[in-house]
Structure formats: structure tokens, C-alpha cells
Amino acid sequence: MSNPPLIEQIAERVERLLVRHEELHRTNELLTQQLQALTHERDSLKSRLMAARARVDALIDRLPAAASVLPAEPAPDQQETAS
């Protein structure tokens, strides 16, 4: 068995490297697309969260002021028992 000439070994290695480069390039493009989609989804969710917070804050502001000063009922174990 004879070894292929050095130039053929180099050419084969270059071919494998080119194929690998193309695979990595395609993978990188797919990951970039996924990142863009996830960034868009995150931004959309953040926007929805901010809108929901604003609605909750508006509802809290509409609560009557007296409701916030009413004393809380004592817990059942803290109520005095009549003997």
C-alpha cells in the first residue's frame, strides 16, 4: 500500500474543511434566525407584561381609599373565646 501524495492529502483535507465550514455557516444562520425570533418574542412578552402592569395599577388606583384603611379581621386563632 502506497501513501497518496502529499498534495492529494492536502486537497482532501481542504475539501473536508470546506464542507465543515459550509455546515457551520448554515448552523450559524439558523441560530441567528432563532435568536432574532426569540428576541422578538421576548420583546413582545415584555410589552404585554408592561401593559398588564399598567392595567393592574389603574385598577388599584380606582379602588376606594376607605378600603385600604379598613382593619383586617383577626385570624381565627387570635379571636378571644368566650368562657
N, C-alpha and C positions, 0 to 999 in steps of 0.2 A: 504494500500500500504506500503510495506516494502522497505526500502532503501537497495540497493545492498551492500554487504560487502565492506569494505574499500579497500581490496586487489583488488577486481574487478574494483572499481572506478579508482584505480591507474593504473591497467593494461589497461583499456580503454583509459585513458589519455596518457599513454606511447605509445599506438598504434597510437593515433591521432598525437602525436608529431613525431613519426617515419614517418608517411605519409607526414606530413608537411615538415620534414627535407628532404625527398626524392624530394618533389616538388621544394623546394628551391635549392637543389643541381642541378636538371635539369635546372632550370631557370638560375642559375649561369653559368652552362656550355654553355647554349645558348648565354648569354650575353658576355661571354668570346670569343666565336666564332665571334659574331658580332663586338666586339671591335677589334679583330685581322683583320677582313675583312676591317673595316673602317680605321684602321691604315695603312694597305697595300694600300688602295685606296688613302688615304691622301699622303702617300709617293710617290705614282705613280704620283699624280697630282702635287706635289711639284717638282718632277723631270721634268715633262713636262713643267712646268712653267719656271724652270731654263733654259731648252733648248730653249724655245721660247724667253726668255730674251736675251740669248746669240745670237740667230739669229737676233733679232732686233738690238742689239748692233753692230753686224757685218755689218748689213745694214747701220746703222748710220755712222760707220767708213768709209764705201765705198762712202758716199756722197761727192761730190766735196767740197773742202774747200771754194770756192768762194760763194757757195750757202748760207753759214752761215753768210756772211758779206754783202749780198745784203740788201739795205734798204727796210723796209716794206712800202707798199703803204699806204698813209693816208686813214683813214676812210672817206666815202663819206661826212659826216657832217663836216669834218675838212678841206676839199678841199676849196680853195678860189674860190669864184664865180666871174665871170667877169661881171662888171656893165656897 
